[in-house]
Amino acid sequence: MNGVGATKRLADTTLISQAVQSRLKSDILDGQFTPGSKLGTAMLQERYDSSVGTLREALSHLLSEGLVEMSAGRGYRVAPVSRADLLDVSALYIELEERAVVDSVRHGDAEWETEIVASFHRLSRIEALPREERIRRSSEWLACHRAFHLALVAACRSRWVLRVRAGLYDHMERYRLISQKHRPLSIHKRREHELLRDAALGRQAEEVGTLLRRHLAETTDTVLRYAPQFMPEPGEPGSD
């Protein structure tokens, strides 16, 4: 019984740690914690009702993912954003996303098509709302946006491409949120997502790749053009 009890306690502890890690990661990705902000232990304990040990384990995982940094003598903080980081991450992400979607379109089955239609429908309902409402529901938009783009690449046969692509997607998410908040009213992604859906369902693999590359590059360009104050270079004010 002691062995069974110990195993259960370990399993419960692991589940709690994973839940805290998931919540903290979501809060970072949807902007609840701004880039570069400190992640004080006392504040995190109160926010997530967790022990110091559980928080350290969660922070350690996010540290390995590059979403959290640790400064000597200054504790943990959310990884900062910068122009150099945006350009580096986006270039790699676009390359892998294009490769993944082309392969996915060529090999997707009927179930893959169904998920694209369903995920686009959920996303388009939010994107049809007025801008202020979309911003208020940014967490929901981010989740639906993630689901749609994941559906597009889900049939890619390379597990490694999908694995690395997932990590890069998380890093791009923070820049995507900046783009969403600061781009002009005239820039609307709904039509772009519609074109991606149609080309994917029409099995136009190369066309989907071209559309996706343009779609993703525009996010990067928008952040650099309309929110440069959030893109300090290393050593500039706001970069640390």
HELIX and SHEET records of a PDB file:
HELIX    1   1 ASN A    2  LEU A   29  1                                  28    
HELIX    2   2 THR A   41  TYR A   48  1                                   8    
HELIX    3   3 VAL A   52  SER A   64  1                                  13    
HELIX    4   4 ARG A   83  HIS A  107  1                                  25    
HELIX    5   5 ALA A  110  GLU A  127  1                                  18    
HELIX    6   6 ARG A  131  ARG A  136  1                                   6    
HELIX    7   7 SER A  138  VAL A  153  1                                  16    
HELIX    8   8 ARG A  159  HIS A  182  1                                  24    
HELIX    9   9 ARG A  190  LEU A  201  1                                  12    
HELIX   10  10 ALA A  205  TYR A  226  1                                  22    
HELIX   11  11 PRO A  228  PHE A  230  5                                   3    
SHEET    1   A 2 VAL A  68  SER A  71  0                                        
SHEET    2   A 2 GLY A  75  VAL A  78 -1                                        
END                                                                             
